[in-house]
């Protein structure tokens, strides 16, 4: 197993170049899916790495309930620097679990509160709330989600811009963007090196909805204008895992992209380009991380199995 057990902890650094290049050169749909997949794989692998190190660290603690054979020198030799790395992995893995649990709890609490607030309202796809605070976001749940928008925000938009707003939020629901957002949020909690990918996916998911809305209303300028106006007056979404027209992020870049030509639908970039090399580098890093984690997990299983008395 050796030092390869530590690779999943640092291999997310190989995905940093693709985070920025994917925003600029890939179709938002492709970029969102690619970055989310890379982030999830690398986060799972780094968590497995911490789990393996924790086994070694826990086996050395006095009074632990694990078999005595798990703390034998032969087991500890399977992981380099076992005394330091194993014991550091215990609070690190605990921090990962607590951070991910807190993210899921906040996500679930916001959804419960929003759905309770809508309990007495008609089951329509679009819910207009009489609120002086301007905001709008897509609320997933059940067979189909709902679009939340306030009268204050609608009063700031022209009819064409309102259609763009509704098309944007419907795109979030139809494409299940909340799943991508919660996945990268959890991945970034599991490994802080994945935060650039979380930021990139938050942007590309909005760009994906922007492009779908532009196709639906037939005017890229109307969508760009709606985004600009909403960003000036809106307070955004309750939590980062909910998607909205004025979600926090580089709004000027979104507007500039909509005022330019539509992105091409290429599913994967050419190899001999900067974004192609970065994409293959990120894919190779994710594959190496998965292989290293699998190899370490299998090796640790056989070592511990051999050290466990029948």
CORNORNOR-V288178 format. One record per residue. N is the residue number from 0. SS is DSSP state (helix for helix, strand for strand, loop for the rest). PSI is psi in whole degrees, 0 to 359 (* if undefined). D_LAST is the distance of its C-alpha to the last C-alpha in Angstrom with 1 decimal. Layout:
n: (N,N)
ss: (SS,SS)
psi: (PSI,PSI)
d_last: (D_LAST,D_LAST)
//
This chain:
n: (0,1,2,3,4,5,6,7,8,9,10,11,12,13,14,15,16,17,18,19,20,21,22,23,24,25,26,27,28,29,30,31,32,33,34,35,36,37,38,39,40,41,42,43,44,45,46,47,48,49,50,51,52,53,54,55,56,57,58,59,60,61,62,63,64,65,66,67,68,69,70,71,72,73,74,75,76,77,78,79,80,81,82,83,84,85,86,87,88,89,90,91,92,93,94,95,96,97,98,99,100,101,102,103,104,105,106,107,108,109,110,111,112,113,114,115,116,117,118,119,120,121,122,123,124,125,126,127,128,129,130,131,132,133,134,135,136,137,138,139,140,141,142,143,144,145,146,147,148,149,150,151,152,153,154,155,156,157,158,159,160,161,162,163,164,165,166,167,168,169,170,171,172,173,174,175,176,177,178,179,180,181,182,183,184,185,186,187,188,189,190,191,192,193,194,195,196,197,198,199,200,201,202,203,204,205,206,207,208,209,210,211,212,213,214,215,216,217,218,219,220,221,222,223,224,225,226,227,228,229,230,231,232,233,234,235,236,237,238,239,240,241,242,243,244,245,246,247,248,249,250,251,252,253,254,255,256,257,258,259,260,261,262,263,264,265,266,267,268,269,270,271,272,273,274,275,276,277,278,279,280,281,282,283,284,285,286,287,288,289,290,291,292,293,294,295,296,297,298,299,300,301,302,303,304,305,306,307,308,309)
ss: (loop,helix,helix,helix,helix,helix,helix,helix,helix,helix,helix,helix,helix,helix,helix,helix,helix,helix,helix,helix,helix,helix,helix,helix,helix,loop,loop,helix,helix,helix,helix,helix,helix,helix,helix,helix,helix,helix,helix,helix,helix,helix,helix,helix,helix,helix,helix,helix,helix,helix,helix,helix,helix,helix,helix,helix,helix,helix,helix,loop,loop,loop,loop,loop,loop,loop,loop,helix,helix,helix,helix,loop,helix,helix,helix,helix,loop,loop,loop,loop,loop,helix,helix,helix,helix,helix,helix,helix,helix,helix,helix,helix,helix,helix,helix,helix,helix,helix,helix,helix,helix,helix,helix,helix,helix,helix,helix,helix,helix,helix,helix,helix,helix,helix,helix,helix,helix,loop,loop,loop,loop,loop,loop,loop,loop,strand,strand,strand,strand,loop,loop,loop,loop,loop,loop,strand,strand,strand,strand,loop,loop,loop,loop,loop,loop,strand,strand,strand,strand,strand,helix,helix,helix,helix,loop,loop,loop,loop,helix,helix,helix,helix,helix,helix,helix,helix,helix,helix,helix,helix,helix,helix,helix,helix,loop,loop,helix,helix,helix,helix,helix,helix,helix,helix,helix,helix,helix,helix,helix,helix,loop,helix,helix,helix,helix,helix,helix,helix,helix,helix,helix,helix,helix,helix,helix,helix,helix,helix,helix,helix,helix,helix,helix,helix,helix,helix,helix,loop,loop,helix,helix,helix,helix,helix,helix,helix,helix,helix,helix,helix,helix,helix,helix,loop,loop,loop,loop,loop,loop,loop,loop,loop,loop,loop,loop,loop,loop,loop,loop,loop,helix,helix,helix,helix,helix,helix,helix,helix,helix,loop,loop,loop,loop,loop,loop,loop,loop,loop,loop,loop,loop,loop,loop,helix,helix,helix,helix,helix,helix,helix,helix,helix,helix,helix,helix,helix,helix,helix,helix,helix,helix,helix,helix,helix,helix,helix,helix,helix,helix,helix,helix,helix,helix,helix,helix,helix,helix,loop,loop,loop)
psi: (305,208,347,341,337,347,315,340,331,346,336,341,334,344,352,316,322,335,312,317,325,323,324,326,343,155,139,325,312,317,318,313,316,310,324,316,315,317,316,315,313,324,318,318,319,328,320,320,314,323,319,317,325,325,316,316,320,324,340,352,137,139,11,150,4,159,146,329,338,344,11,156,324,324,317,329,342,338,121,148,43,322,320,305,318,319,328,327,334,303,331,315,323,319,322,314,316,318,316,320,319,320,314,322,315,318,312,319,317,319,318,316,317,317,326,322,335,6,322,5,157,150,69,158,324,128,118,117,134,84,139,347,123,119,162,141,163,128,100,158,141,205,328,148,184,151,122,127,145,158,330,320,319,326,343,351,150,165,315,324,327,318,322,320,310,321,322,312,324,325,320,317,316,323,1,48,335,332,320,319,317,327,314,332,315,321,318,330,325,326,111,338,347,6,322,327,324,314,319,318,324,323,312,329,320,320,323,313,325,314,321,320,321,321,322,318,346,18,112,327,322,320,318,318,319,319,315,314,316,322,329,331,340,156,8,205,158,319,157,342,358,136,143,164,320,40,147,142,188,77,318,325,322,317,317,322,323,331,350,190,154,144,151,157,20,129,334,136,155,147,313,54,166,315,327,316,321,320,315,326,318,319,320,321,319,319,317,322,316,317,319,317,316,317,317,319,316,317,316,322,312,324,313,324,320,330,350,123,143,*)
d_last: (24.1,26.6,29.7,29.5,27.3,30.4,32.7,32.4,33.7,37.0,37.5,39.3,42.2,42.9,43.9,46.6,49.4,48.9,49.1,52.8,53.8,52.4,54.6,57.6,57.3,55.0,55.9,54.5,52.5,50.8,50.3,48.7,46.2,45.4,44.9,42.8,40.5,40.1,39.6,36.9,34.9,35.2,34.4,31.2,30.2,31.0,29.1,25.9,26.7,26.9,23.7,21.8,23.7,23.0,19.2,19.9,22.6,20.7,17.8,20.5,22.2,22.1,20.6,18.7,16.0,13.6,10.5,12.1,10.9,13.1,16.1,15.8,19.0,17.6,16.7,20.1,21.9,21.1,23.5,26.9,28.4,25.1,26.4,29.5,28.6,25.3,27.1,30.1,28.1,27.1,30.8,31.7,29.2,30.3,33.9,33.3,31.9,34.8,37.4,36.4,36.2,39.6,41.1,39.8,41.1,44.5,44.7,43.9,46.2,49.1,48.7,48.7,51.7,53.6,53.0,53.9,57.1,57.9,57.2,60.9,62.2,62.8,60.0,61.7,60.2,62.3,62.6,65.5,65.1,68.2,66.9,68.9,65.9,65.8,62.4,60.8,57.2,55.2,53.0,50.4,49.1,49.2,50.5,52.8,53.3,56.5,58.8,59.7,63.1,65.6,69.3,69.7,68.1,69.9,73.2,72.6,72.3,74.7,74.2,72.9,70.5,69.3,68.5,66.6,64.6,63.6,62.8,60.6,58.6,58.3,56.9,54.2,53.2,53.6,51.5,48.8,49.2,47.4,44.1,44.7,45.8,42.8,40.4,42.0,42.3,38.5,38.0,40.3,38.5,35.2,36.9,40.3,41.2,41.5,44.4,47.1,45.6,45.8,49.4,50.2,48.7,50.7,53.8,53.2,52.3,55.7,57.4,55.9,57.4,60.7,61.0,60.3,62.8,65.4,65.1,65.4,68.5,70.0,70.8,68.6,71.2,70.9,67.2,67.7,70.3,68.2,65.3,67.7,69.4,66.1,64.7,67.8,67.6,64.1,61.3,58.5,55.5,53.6,50.3,49.5,47.5,50.8,53.2,56.9,60.2,60.6,57.0,56.8,57.0,59.5,62.1,64.8,62.6,62.0,65.8,66.6,64.3,65.9,69.4,68.4,67.7,64.8,61.6,60.9,58.3,56.5,52.8,51.7,53.7,55.0,52.8,55.5,56.4,55.2,53.4,52.0,50.5,49.1,47.6,46.0,44.8,43.2,41.6,40.3,38.9,37.1,35.7,34.6,33.0,31.1,30.0,29.0,26.9,25.2,24.5,23.2,21.0,19.5,19.1,17.4,15.0,13.9,13.9,11.8,9.3,9.3,9.3,6.4,3.8,0.0)
//
